[in-house]
Amino acid sequence: MENPKIDTFLSYKGDYFPSARIATIREKLATASDSKNDVIQFYEYKNPVVMLLISVVVGQLGIDRFMLGDIGLGVLKLITLGGCGIWWIVDLFTVQDRTREHNFKKLIEILW
C-alpha cells in the first residue's frame, strides 16, 4: 500500500486503534498487498465512542462484551447483571481501550 493511502486510512480510522500501535499498523500496511486494500478500507471497525454509549445504556446486560466477541464474559455479565453493578462500572472505564485493541486484532487478521 502506498504512503498517501496509509496516511488517508490513518487520518480517518486512527482513533479506532491504540495510539501505541499506530507505528506497527503503518509498517503492516506498507507491506500489505493492494488486493487487501479494499478489505482494509471498508471493514466495519467498531467505534470506541459508540461502544462507550452502548456500555452505558445496556452494559449491565453484557451487550458490550458480546459485541467485542467476549461471549463467555458477556453471558457471565448478563447472569450477574454486571457483577452487581461493579463489573459494569469497571467496563465503563475500559471499554474504549478494549474496542481499540479489538479493532487492531481484526486489522492484523485481515493483513495476515
Phi, psi and omega per residue, in radians:
M1 nan 2.448 -3.110
E2 -1.386 2.754 -3.114
N3 -1.003 -0.773 3.125
P4 -1.063 -0.641 3.115
K5 -1.190 -0.679 3.112
I6 -1.117 -0.782 3.134
D7 -1.093 -0.706 3.114
T8 -1.124 -0.795 3.127
F9 -1.036 -0.817 -3.100
L10 -1.237 -0.488 3.091
S11 -1.228 -0.588 3.119
Y12 -1.469 -0.713 -3.000
K13 -1.968 0.096 -3.083
G14 -1.043 -0.578 3.136
D15 -1.255 -0.200 -3.121
Y16 -1.523 -0.041 -3.080
F17 -2.185 2.737 3.086
P18 -1.097 2.353 -3.100
S19 -1.115 -0.495 3.125
A20 -1.231 -0.301 -3.082
R21 -1.832 0.105 -3.106
I22 -1.102 -0.687 3.119
A23 -1.099 -0.704 3.101
T24 -1.134 -0.734 3.122
I25 -1.089 -0.761 3.129
R26 -1.042 -0.760 3.117
E27 -1.108 -0.806 -3.122
K28 -1.120 -0.703 3.135
L29 -1.188 -0.580 3.139
A30 -1.143 -0.550 -3.134
T31 -1.655 -0.039 -3.107
A32 -1.307 2.593 3.096
S33 -1.327 2.748 -3.136
D34 -1.187 -0.377 3.135
S35 -1.176 -0.447 3.130
K36 -1.538 -0.106 -3.096
N37 -1.019 -0.817 -3.127
D38 -1.108 -0.725 -3.139
V39 -1.113 -0.761 -3.136
I40 -1.126 -0.753 -3.078
Q41 -1.191 -0.661 -2.987
F42 -1.839 0.081 3.060
Y43 -1.164 2.436 -3.109
E44 -1.477 1.571 3.074
Y45 -1.277 2.584 -3.121
K46 -1.419 2.335 -3.136
N47 -1.424 2.121 -3.123
P48 -1.045 -0.587 3.140
V49 -1.222 -0.734 3.098
V50 -1.116 -0.697 3.113
M51 -1.126 -0.602 3.071
L52 -1.130 -0.763 3.112
L53 -1.094 -0.722 3.096
I54 -1.104 -0.707 3.129
S55 -1.138 -0.644 3.118
V56 -1.160 -0.771 -3.017
V57 -1.376 -0.879 -3.050
V58 -2.189 0.423 -3.117
G59 -1.134 -0.536 3.134
Q60 -1.147 -0.357 3.114
L61 -1.606 -0.006 3.087
G62 1.427 0.183 -3.092
I63 -1.049 -0.678 3.128
D64 -1.077 -0.681 3.104
R65 -1.175 -0.727 3.108
F66 -1.059 -0.743 -3.093
M67 -1.171 -0.444 3.121
L68 -1.643 0.098 3.063
G69 1.544 0.106 3.095
D70 -1.576 1.270 -3.030
I71 -1.119 -0.823 -3.116
G72 -1.066 -0.801 3.120
L73 -1.214 -0.531 3.077
G74 -1.133 -0.747 3.109
V75 -1.129 -0.766 3.133
L76 -1.102 -0.701 3.112
K77 -1.175 -0.621 3.098
L78 -1.145 -0.792 -3.103
I79 -1.143 -0.670 -3.090
T80 -1.630 0.100 -3.094
L81 0.917 0.928 3.090
G82 1.307 0.559 -3.118
G83 1.029 0.801 -3.087
C84 1.005 0.535 3.072
G85 1.648 -0.399 -3.094
I86 -1.234 -0.840 -3.136
W87 -1.087 -0.665 3.115
W88 -1.069 -0.769 3.138
I89 -1.130 -0.737 3.106
V90 -1.081 -0.751 3.139
D91 -1.127 -0.485 3.089
L92 -1.065 -0.578 -3.126
F93 -1.525 -0.306 -3.055
T94 -1.960 -0.155 -3.006
V95 -1.133 -0.621 -3.131
Q96 -1.196 -0.726 3.097
D97 -1.143 -0.708 3.112
R98 -1.147 -0.611 3.106
T99 -1.155 -0.783 3.117
R100 -1.090 -0.705 3.117
E101 -1.162 -0.661 3.080
H102 -1.071 -0.786 3.116
N103 -1.094 -0.710 3.116
F104 -1.084 -0.775 3.137
K105 -1.103 -0.699 3.109
K106 -1.127 -0.716 3.115
L107 -1.101 -0.751 3.117
I108 -1.135 -0.664 3.063
E109 -1.053 -0.747 3.137
I110 -1.129 -0.720 -3.100
L111 -1.298 -0.385 -3.113
W112 -1.217 nan nan
